[in-house]
Amino acid sequence: MSSGTAKVRHARVADLSHVAQLASEHAAFEQAAPPPADLAVRLEALLFGGPAPRLRCFVAELGDGHVIGYASCAPEISTWGGTEYLHMDCLFLREGHRGLGVGPMLMDAVRSEARRLGLALVQWQTPAWNTDAIRFYERLGAEAKEKRRFSLSVD
């Protein structure tokens, strides 16, 4: 998949330091705590460890190989629906590369992965204040469902 000089492909081990840097930029953009310093190592285990890794990651890169964005996703279960779906955990493009058609390419890669896995639905969330992302997702035909996300430490 390509848009002008950009293309989207599955992440490789060599991309993980770039993905970790993008995840750090993504966290800063969303005003969240930074990811752990060893994120690239953790991602390697999640993406490439074991016989059937659950996490998938796509990178958007320019023709010169410069990684400018990523999307990550993993299959999840809906108890209410009695089915599996693909949860898109992250989608992020660096400032200056948004609005150029690369975001839809990343979404297409995630949707293709869902189809490949036999899943009929992709779900994700975005902060309520991120109106640019909300407009982007609505232009793609996505529908929002209001919920609040909680997290609880087990320690």
N, C-alpha and C positions, 0 to 999 in steps of 0.2 A: 504494500500500500504506500503510495507516495502522493505528496502535494507539492508541486514545484520541485524544490531541491530537498524537501523533507520526506522521510519515509518512516514507517512504523514496523517494528519487528519484535520477536521474542527477545527478552534480555538474555545476555550471556554472562558468564562468570566475570569476564573482563569489564562488564558494564557496571558492576555492583558498587564500585566506589562512586561512580557518577550518580547512580540511583540513590545512594545514601546521601550524597550532597543535595540532590533535588528534594529528598524527603526532609532534610533539614530546612531548606528554603520554604518548603510547603508548610512545615510546622510553624515557622516564623510568620508566614503569610496569614495563617489561621490563628495567630496569637496563642499558640500552644507550646507546651514544654518541648524542648529539642529531643530528637531521638537519641538513643544510647550511642556512645562513641564507637562501639563495635558493631554498628548496624550492618555494614557490608558483610561481616562474617555471619551474623544472624540470618541475613537474607540468603546467603549462599546455602545454609542448611535448609531453610524453608523452601527455596526454589529448586535446589539441585540435590538435596540429600535424600537418601532412601529410594526405594523402588517406585514409589508413586507420590511425589511431592504434591501437596494441596495448593500451594500458592503459585500463581502465574503472574508474570510481569512483562509488560511491553514497554519498549522505549521508542521515543521519537527522536530521530537524529537527522541532522543536516547532511547534505552531500559530502561534506568534509569529515563526517564521522562524529561531529560534535553533538552530544546528547543534550536535548533541550526540554525533554518532558518524559513522563512515565505514567502508566496506569497499572495498578495491581488488583488482582481479584482472586477469589477462592469460592468453591462451592459451599453452600450453606443449606440449612433445612428450615422450612416453614411448617411449624406444627399445625397452625390454623389451615394452611393450604394442603397439608399432607403431601408436600412435594419438595424437591430441591430447587434452588435457584443459584445464580452466580452473584455473589456479593462483590461489588467493586469497592475496594477499600480506599483507593487513592486514584486521583487523576489530577495531574499538575503539569502546567507548562510554564516555563520561565517567562517573566515579564519581557515584552518585546516580541514574543513569538505567539501571542494570543491573537485570535481574530484572523488568522492566516489559513485556516482550514486544517490545522494539525489536530486540534481537539476532536473534531468529528472522526478523524482517522484513528485516533486512540479508542474512541467509543466503538467504531466499527470493529477494531481488533477484539475488544472485550465481547461484543455481541457475537462475533464469529467463534470465539472460544466457548461461549455459552451454547451455541448451536453444535459445535464439535462435541461437547459433553452431553448433548441431548437435553439441555435445559432450556425452558421456554421463557425465562424471565431473568432480567438483571435488576438488582436493587442496589441503592447507595444512598448516602446522605451528604448534605453540604450545610455549612452554617447558614442560619436564617439571614444573616447580614450580608452574605455573599451574593448580592443581586446580579452581578455579571454571570456567575455560574448558574444561578437559577434561570436567567434568561436563555443561556446557552442550552441547558437541559430541556427547557420548554420548547425551544426551537426544534429540538430533535424529536419532539413528541412525547417526552417523558411526563409523567403525572406525579405530583408531590403528595405525600401523606404526612400530616403533622404528627410528630412524636418528638420526645426529648430523649437524648441518649445519656445514659448513666454508666458510670464505671465504679467498681467497688474492689478495693484491694483485698486479696485473700490472706495477707500477712497481718 
